[in-house]
Amino acid sequence: MKKKYVHCVLIIAIICSGFAFANAVAEESGTAIEMRSFTDSLGREIMIPEKLDKVAVSGPLAQMVLFAICPDNLVGVATEWEPSAEEYLDSKYYDLPLIGQFYGGKGQLNLETLLSSGAQVVIDVGEPKKSAKDDLDALQKQTGIPFVHITGTLTTMGDAYLMLGELLQMQRKAEELSQYCNDTCSMIGKIASEVEKTRILYITGPKGLNVIARGSYHAEVIDMLSDNIALLDNPSSKGTGNEVDMEQILKWNPDVVIFSPDSIFDTVADDVLWSNVNAIMNDRYYEIPFGPYNWIGFPPSVQRYLGMMWMARLLYPDNAGFDLYHEVERYFNLFYHCDVSRVQFDELVSNSIGRCGGVNE
């Protein structure tokens, strides 16, 4: 109890010192900070500085979305970059302080780091929690920093970027990203509407006994492009999915299995029980590309557009006639601000499309 009390006193002291510092700077410069009003996706009217050049993010989902539009304005990261990201991203982004996240995950929001970062706004992106309005209002009151929520789902990320463009006054870049999201959704949606959808299970976990159930937030790409046969009464909202047993998997007997990068793709062919599953018997099992993140989700952020294109090309090559490498290269340029070589691409898809004889055959 005493430690908790001391910690609270420390946070309050930091908050007060931060306000004192800001007031001192304003008084010394003799200028007042110009403010403007912004209404977020929750209908909250928030006063923010006229010019925003120091931005914090609420979690990994927001981190990925914001990195695409304003990488040089980020004052910190919610979670450390995945080791694989170092192969692609500029090294300067690895020096950003770790602020943590305030919804789920392994880390909690570090108020001391947030307050010392100079952040002018904290942005939350994604599907709003039921308590989001109260949560953000409380954090805003506690820190004195505006907290903004922008709703963004798989099919509405284009609208989310337009709102971010207005918030950050980066309309030109926002429009480019929005157009990309809308065009990709339209293209993949058309393909999905034309095909007879394949019966699929999306398997996660080190034992290969977790499934991403139909209707869950993490299943949006799978549900769009396949017949997700993991029908459960209570789909988990977690990226690890629902745990089932081998008897249930054998009963479902999928025609295709897609494994997450942390699962049993490398050993499943040698498993006696799995050898009775149609997908394994017919060599129609694949591993989701990972780099810098899982292309299908976890976190379920904007990188899922890569997953949409990959999955359409993998399952329905006759309908998805586009050059996947070209599309991935374009995404990396737009959202990661870097190039991806053909060698890197081939490695990314080596356990999926690479097993099918190439991307355009």
C-alpha positions as CSV (number, residue, x, y, z in Angstrom):
1,M,0.0,0.0,0.0
2,K,2.8,2.4,0.9
3,K,4.6,1.7,-2.4
4,K,1.3,2.4,-4.3
5,Y,0.9,5.7,-2.3
6,V,4.4,6.8,-3.1
7,H,3.9,6.0,-6.8
8,C,0.7,8.1,-6.9
9,V,2.5,11.0,-5.2
10,L,5.3,10.7,-7.8
11,I,2.9,10.8,-10.7
12,I,1.0,13.8,-9.3
13,A,4.4,15.6,-8.8
14,I,5.4,14.9,-12.4
15,I,2.0,16.2,-13.6
16,C,2.3,19.4,-11.6
17,S,5.9,19.9,-12.7
18,G,4.8,19.4,-16.3
19,F,2.1,22.0,-16.0
20,A,4.5,24.4,-14.3
21,F,7.1,23.9,-17.0
22,A,4.5,24.5,-19.8
23,N,3.2,27.7,-18.1
24,A,6.8,29.0,-17.5
25,V,7.6,28.5,-21.2
26,A,4.4,30.3,-22.3
27,E,5.1,33.2,-19.9
28,E,8.7,33.5,-21.0
29,S,7.9,33.5,-24.6
30,G,5.0,36.0,-24.1
31,T,2.8,34.0,-26.5
32,A,-0.3,31.9,-25.9
33,I,-0.7,28.5,-27.5
34,E,-3.3,28.7,-30.2
35,M,-6.0,26.0,-29.7
36,R,-8.7,24.5,-31.9
37,S,-11.7,22.2,-31.4
38,F,-11.8,18.6,-32.7
39,T,-14.6,16.1,-32.4
40,D,-13.5,12.5,-32.2
41,S,-15.3,9.3,-33.2
42,L,-17.0,9.1,-29.8
43,G,-18.5,12.5,-30.2
44,R,-16.2,14.1,-27.7
45,E,-15.3,17.7,-28.4
46,I,-11.7,18.2,-27.5
47,M,-9.5,21.3,-27.5
48,I,-6.1,20.6,-29.1
49,P,-3.1,22.8,-30.1
50,E,-3.5,24.4,-33.5
51,K,-0.3,22.6,-34.6
52,L,0.4,19.1,-33.6
53,D,4.0,17.9,-34.0
54,K,4.3,15.7,-30.9
55,V,2.0,12.7,-31.0
56,A,1.7,9.7,-28.6
57,V,-0.2,6.5,-29.3
58,S,-2.5,4.4,-27.1
59,G,-1.4,1.0,-28.2
60,P,0.2,-1.2,-30.9
61,L,-2.8,-0.9,-33.2
62,A,-2.7,2.9,-33.1
63,Q,1.1,2.7,-33.4
64,M,0.9,1.0,-36.8
65,V,-1.8,3.3,-38.1
66,L,0.0,6.5,-37.0
67,F,3.4,5.3,-38.2
68,A,2.0,5.4,-41.7
69,I,0.9,9.0,-41.6
70,C,3.2,10.8,-39.1
71,P,6.3,8.6,-38.2
72,D,8.5,11.6,-37.4
73,N,5.9,13.1,-35.1
74,L,5.7,10.2,-32.7
75,V,7.2,10.8,-29.3
76,G,7.2,7.2,-28.3
77,V,5.9,3.7,-29.0
78,A,3.3,1.7,-27.2
79,T,5.2,-1.6,-27.7
80,E,8.7,-2.3,-28.8
81,W,9.1,-3.0,-32.5
82,E,9.2,-6.6,-33.5
83,P,12.8,-7.7,-34.1
84,S,11.9,-8.4,-37.8
85,A,11.0,-4.8,-38.2
86,E,14.6,-3.8,-38.0
87,E,15.1,-5.3,-41.5
88,Y,12.7,-2.8,-43.0
89,L,12.3,0.3,-40.8
90,D,14.7,3.2,-40.4
91,S,16.8,2.6,-37.3
92,K,16.0,6.0,-35.9
93,Y,12.5,4.8,-34.9
94,Y,14.1,2.2,-32.6
95,D,15.3,5.0,-30.3
96,L,11.8,6.1,-29.4
97,P,10.9,5.7,-25.7
98,L,8.5,3.0,-24.6
99,I,5.3,4.6,-23.4
100,G,3.2,1.5,-23.0
101,Q,-0.5,1.0,-23.7
102,F,-3.7,1.4,-21.8
103,Y,-5.8,-1.4,-23.2
104,G,-4.8,-5.0,-22.9
105,G,-1.4,-6.3,-23.9
106,K,1.6,-7.0,-21.7
107,G,2.5,-3.4,-20.8
108,Q,0.6,-0.6,-19.0
109,L,0.6,3.0,-19.8
110,N,3.7,4.7,-18.3
111,L,2.4,8.1,-17.2
112,E,5.9,9.3,-16.2
113,T,7.3,8.6,-19.7
114,L,4.2,10.0,-21.4
115,L,4.3,13.3,-19.4
116,S,8.0,13.7,-20.0
117,S,7.7,13.1,-23.8
118,G,6.1,16.4,-24.5
119,A,3.1,14.8,-26.2
120,Q,0.5,17.3,-27.3
121,V,-2.1,14.6,-27.9
122,V,-2.6,10.8,-27.4
123,I,-4.4,9.0,-30.2
124,D,-6.4,5.8,-29.8
125,V,-7.3,4.0,-33.0
126,G,-9.5,0.9,-33.5
127,E,-12.8,-0.5,-32.4
128,P,-13.9,1.5,-29.3
129,K,-14.3,-0.3,-26.0
130,K,-17.7,0.2,-24.2
131,S,-15.9,2.2,-21.6
132,A,-13.8,4.2,-24.1
133,K,-15.4,7.6,-23.5
134,D,-15.1,7.4,-19.7
135,D,-11.6,6.0,-19.9
136,L,-10.3,8.7,-22.2
137,D,-12.0,11.5,-20.3
138,A,-10.4,10.2,-17.1
139,L,-6.9,10.0,-18.6
140,Q,-7.3,13.4,-20.2
141,K,-8.3,14.9,-16.8
142,Q,-5.5,13.1,-15.0
143,T,-2.7,14.1,-17.4
144,G,-3.8,17.4,-18.9
145,I,-3.1,15.9,-22.4
146,P,-5.9,15.6,-24.9
147,F,-6.9,11.9,-25.6
148,V,-8.6,11.3,-29.0
149,H,-10.3,8.2,-30.3
150,I,-10.6,7.5,-34.0
151,T,-12.7,4.4,-34.9
152,G,-11.1,2.3,-37.6
153,T,-12.1,-1.3,-38.6
154,L,-11.0,-3.4,-41.6
155,T,-13.5,-1.8,-43.9
156,T,-13.5,1.8,-42.5
157,M,-9.8,2.5,-42.2
158,G,-10.1,4.9,-45.2
159,D,-12.5,7.1,-43.2
160,A,-10.2,6.8,-40.1
161,Y,-7.3,8.2,-42.1
162,L,-9.3,11.1,-43.3
163,M,-10.2,12.0,-39.7
164,L,-6.5,11.6,-38.8
165,G,-5.6,14.0,-41.6
166,E,-8.0,16.6,-40.2
167,L,-6.7,16.1,-36.7
168,L,-3.0,16.2,-37.7
169,Q,-3.5,18.7,-40.5
170,M,-1.9,16.2,-42.9
171,Q,-4.7,16.0,-45.4
172,R,-2.6,15.1,-48.4
173,K,-0.9,12.1,-46.9
174,A,-4.2,11.1,-45.3
175,E,-6.1,11.1,-48.6
176,E,-3.4,8.9,-50.2
177,L,-3.6,6.4,-47.4
178,S,-7.4,6.6,-47.4
179,Q,-7.6,6.0,-51.1
180,Y,-5.3,3.0,-50.9
181,C,-7.5,1.4,-48.1
182,N,-10.7,2.0,-50.0
183,D,-9.4,0.7,-53.3
184,T,-7.9,-2.4,-51.7
185,C,-11.1,-3.1,-49.8
186,S,-13.1,-2.7,-53.0
187,M,-10.8,-4.9,-55.1
188,I,-10.7,-7.7,-52.5
189,G,-14.4,-7.4,-51.7
190,K,-15.2,-8.0,-55.4
191,I,-13.0,-11.1,-55.5
192,A,-14.7,-12.4,-52.4
193,S,-18.1,-12.0,-53.9
194,E,-17.2,-13.9,-57.1
195,V,-15.7,-17.1,-55.6
196,E,-16.9,-20.2,-53.9
197,K,-15.3,-19.7,-50.5
198,T,-12.8,-22.3,-49.2
199,R,-13.5,-24.1,-45.9
200,I,-10.8,-22.9,-43.6
201,L,-9.5,-23.0,-40.1
202,Y,-7.1,-20.3,-38.8
203,I,-4.9,-22.0,-36.1
204,T,-2.8,-20.2,-33.5
205,G,-0.7,-21.1,-30.5
206,P,2.3,-23.3,-29.9
207,K,0.2,-26.5,-29.6
208,G,-1.9,-25.7,-32.6
209,L,-5.1,-26.0,-30.6
210,N,-6.4,-22.5,-30.7
211,V,-8.7,-21.2,-33.5
212,I,-9.8,-17.7,-34.5
213,A,-13.6,-18.1,-34.4
214,R,-16.0,-16.7,-37.0
215,G,-17.4,-13.3,-36.0
216,S,-14.4,-12.3,-33.8
217,Y,-12.6,-9.0,-34.4
218,H,-9.4,-10.9,-35.2
219,A,-11.3,-13.0,-37.9
220,E,-12.3,-10.1,-40.1
221,V,-9.9,-11.0,-43.0
222,I,-10.6,-14.7,-42.7
223,D,-14.4,-14.2,-42.6
224,M,-14.3,-11.9,-45.6
225,L,-12.3,-14.3,-47.9
226,S,-13.3,-17.8,-46.7
227,D,-15.8,-20.0,-45.1
228,N,-14.5,-19.9,-41.6
229,I,-15.7,-23.1,-40.1
230,A,-14.7,-22.4,-36.6
231,L,-18.2,-21.7,-35.3
232,L,-18.3,-21.2,-31.5
233,D,-20.8,-19.8,-29.1
234,N,-18.4,-17.4,-27.5
235,P,-15.8,-16.2,-29.9
236,S,-12.8,-14.8,-28.1
237,S,-11.8,-11.2,-28.5
238,K,-8.2,-12.1,-27.9
239,G,-5.6,-12.5,-30.7
240,T,-4.9,-16.0,-29.3
241,G,-8.4,-17.1,-30.1
242,N,-10.4,-19.9,-28.6
243,E,-8.8,-23.1,-27.3
244,V,-10.3,-26.3,-28.7
245,D,-9.3,-30.0,-28.8
246,M,-8.0,-32.2,-31.6
247,E,-11.4,-34.0,-31.7
248,Q,-13.1,-30.8,-32.6
249,I,-10.6,-30.0,-35.3
250,L,-11.0,-33.5,-36.8
251,K,-14.8,-33.0,-36.8
252,W,-14.5,-29.7,-38.6
253,N,-12.0,-31.3,-41.1
254,P,-11.0,-28.1,-43.0
255,D,-9.9,-28.1,-46.6
256,V,-7.3,-25.5,-45.9
257,V,-5.5,-24.6,-42.6
258,I,-3.7,-21.3,-42.1
259,F,-1.3,-21.3,-39.2
260,S,-0.2,-18.2,-37.4
261,P,3.6,-17.6,-37.2
262,D,3.8,-18.9,-33.6
263,S,2.2,-22.2,-34.3
264,I,3.0,-25.7,-35.5
265,F,3.4,-25.2,-39.2
266,D,6.9,-26.7,-39.3
267,T,5.9,-29.9,-37.5
268,V,2.3,-30.6,-38.4
269,A,3.0,-32.9,-41.3
270,D,4.7,-35.3,-38.9
271,D,1.8,-35.4,-36.4
272,V,-0.2,-38.6,-36.6
273,L,-3.5,-37.0,-35.6
274,W,-3.1,-34.0,-38.0
275,S,-2.4,-36.4,-40.8
276,N,-6.1,-37.3,-40.8
277,V,-7.1,-33.7,-41.6
278,N,-8.0,-33.0,-45.3
279,A,-5.8,-29.9,-45.5
280,I,-2.7,-31.7,-44.3
281,M,-3.4,-34.8,-46.4
282,N,-3.7,-32.7,-49.5
283,D,-0.8,-30.4,-48.6
284,R,-3.1,-27.3,-48.4
285,Y,-1.7,-25.8,-45.2
286,Y,0.2,-22.5,-45.0
287,E,1.8,-20.1,-42.6
288,I,0.8,-16.4,-42.5
289,P,3.7,-14.1,-43.5
290,F,5.3,-12.3,-40.7
291,G,7.2,-9.1,-41.3
292,P,7.3,-6.7,-39.6
293,Y,4.0,-8.1,-38.2
294,N,1.5,-10.9,-38.7
295,W,-0.2,-9.9,-41.9
296,I,-3.6,-11.2,-40.8
297,G,-3.7,-9.6,-37.3
298,F,-2.4,-9.6,-33.7
299,P,-2.6,-6.7,-33.6
300,P,-5.6,-6.4,-35.9
301,S,-4.4,-3.1,-37.5
302,V,-3.8,-1.7,-40.9
303,Q,-1.3,-4.4,-41.9
304,R,-4.3,-6.6,-42.5
305,Y,-4.5,-5.1,-45.9
306,L,-1.4,-7.1,-46.7
307,G,-3.2,-10.1,-45.4
308,M,-6.2,-9.5,-47.6
309,M,-4.1,-9.4,-50.8
310,W,-2.0,-12.4,-49.7
311,M,-5.0,-14.5,-48.8
312,A,-6.9,-13.6,-52.0
313,R,-3.9,-14.5,-54.1
314,L,-3.2,-17.7,-52.2
315,L,-6.8,-19.1,-52.3
316,Y,-8.2,-17.7,-55.6
317,P,-5.3,-17.1,-58.0
318,D,-7.6,-17.2,-61.0
319,N,-9.7,-14.4,-59.7
320,A,-6.9,-12.5,-57.9
321,G,-4.7,-11.9,-61.0
322,F,-2.6,-9.0,-59.6
323,D,1.1,-9.2,-59.0
324,L,1.4,-9.7,-55.2
325,Y,5.0,-8.6,-55.0
326,H,4.1,-5.3,-56.7
327,E,1.2,-4.8,-54.2
328,V,3.4,-5.6,-51.2
329,E,6.1,-3.3,-52.4
330,R,3.5,-0.5,-52.7
331,Y,2.2,-1.2,-49.2
332,F,5.7,-1.1,-47.7
333,N,6.4,2.2,-49.4
334,L,3.2,3.8,-48.3
335,F,2.9,2.5,-44.7
336,Y,6.4,1.6,-43.6
337,H,8.3,4.2,-45.7
338,C,10.8,1.7,-47.0
339,D,11.4,-0.6,-49.9
340,V,11.0,-4.4,-49.9
341,S,13.3,-6.4,-52.2
342,R,12.2,-9.4,-54.2
343,V,14.4,-11.6,-52.0
344,Q,12.8,-10.2,-48.9
345,F,9.3,-10.8,-50.4
346,D,10.1,-14.4,-51.4
347,E,11.2,-15.1,-47.9
348,L,8.0,-13.5,-46.4
349,V,5.8,-15.8,-48.5
350,S,8.0,-18.9,-48.6
351,N,5.7,-20.9,-46.3
352,S,2.6,-20.0,-48.2
353,I,2.5,-18.8,-51.8
354,G,6.1,-19.9,-52.3
355,R,4.9,-23.5,-51.7
356,C,2.4,-23.1,-54.5
357,G,5.0,-22.6,-57.2
358,G,5.2,-18.8,-57.3
359,V,3.0,-15.8,-57.1
360,N,1.9,-15.5,-60.7
361,E,1.7,-19.0,-61.8
